[in-house]
Amino acid sequence: MNLFSAFVVWLIIWWLTLFIILPLGIRGQAEEGDIVEGSEPGAPHTLDIKRKFVQTTIIASVIWLLTCLLIVSGLINWDMLARFFQR
């Protein structure tokens, strides 16, 4: 796996992880009892996006490292995946 492919795999894993992490721990304005006039009551009360990005980066990097280890070790290759999906 070359450097560009490794980066693309990391980026895809990062985005997927971000979409999994984003809704976790979010409380709506209605749940907090502090609805801003003109906004949706279900909108997030507070969204600490920096913390979510850090969490996403750490989790995605661990998943990416495991994925790269599987690919580099030869346990998973394109031929194996092609045969699996042709069934």
C-alpha positions in Angstrom: 0.0 0.0 0.0 1.5 3.3 -1.0 1.3 6.5 1.0 -1.5 8.1 -1.0 -3.7 4.9 -0.7 -3.0 4.8 3.1 -4.1 8.4 3.4 -7.3 7.8 1.4 -8.2 4.8 3.5 -7.6 6.9 6.7 -9.8 9.7 5.3 -12.7 7.4 4.5 -12.5 5.8 7.9 -12.3 9.2 9.6 -15.5 10.5 7.8 -17.4 7.3 8.7 -16.2 7.5 12.3 -17.2 11.2 12.4 -20.8 10.4 11.4 -21.0 7.8 14.1 -19.5 10.0 16.8 -21.5 13.2 16.0 -24.9 12.3 17.5 -23.4 10.7 20.7 -24.0 12.6 23.9 -26.0 15.4 22.2 -28.9 16.8 24.1 -31.6 18.9 22.4 -32.6 22.4 23.5 -36.0 21.1 24.5 -34.4 18.4 26.7 -32.3 21.2 28.4 -35.3 23.5 28.7 -33.4 26.3 27.0 -35.0 26.8 23.6 -33.5 29.7 21.6 -36.3 31.7 19.9 -36.6 30.9 16.2 -34.7 27.6 16.4 -35.8 24.0 16.2 -36.4 22.6 19.8 -34.6 19.5 18.8 -31.4 21.4 17.8 -28.4 20.7 19.9 -28.0 22.7 23.1 -24.3 22.7 22.9 -22.0 21.0 20.3 -18.4 20.7 21.3 -17.2 20.0 17.7 -13.5 20.3 18.6 -13.8 17.5 21.2 -15.8 15.4 18.6 -13.0 15.9 16.0 -10.3 14.8 18.5 -12.3 11.7 19.4 -12.9 10.9 15.8 -9.2 11.3 14.9 -8.1 9.0 17.7 -10.7 6.3 17.0 -10.3 6.5 13.3 -6.5 6.3 13.6 -6.7 3.1 15.7 -9.1 1.5 13.2 -6.9 2.7 10.3 -3.8 1.1 11.9 -5.6 -2.2 12.3 -6.8 -2.0 8.7 -3.3 -1.3 7.4 -1.9 -4.1 9.5 -4.4 -6.5 7.9 -3.6 -5.3 4.4 0.2 -5.2 4.8 0.3 -8.6 6.5 -1.5 -10.2 3.5 -4.5 -11.5 5.6 -6.7 -9.4 3.3 -6.1 -8.7 -0.3 -8.1 -7.6 -3.4 -8.4 -11.1 -4.8 -9.8 -12.4 -1.6 -12.4 -9.6 -1.4 -13.4 -10.2 -5.1 -14.0 -13.9 -4.5 -16.0 -13.1 -1.4 -18.3 -10.6 -3.2 -18.8 -12.8 -6.3 -20.7 -15.4 -4.3 
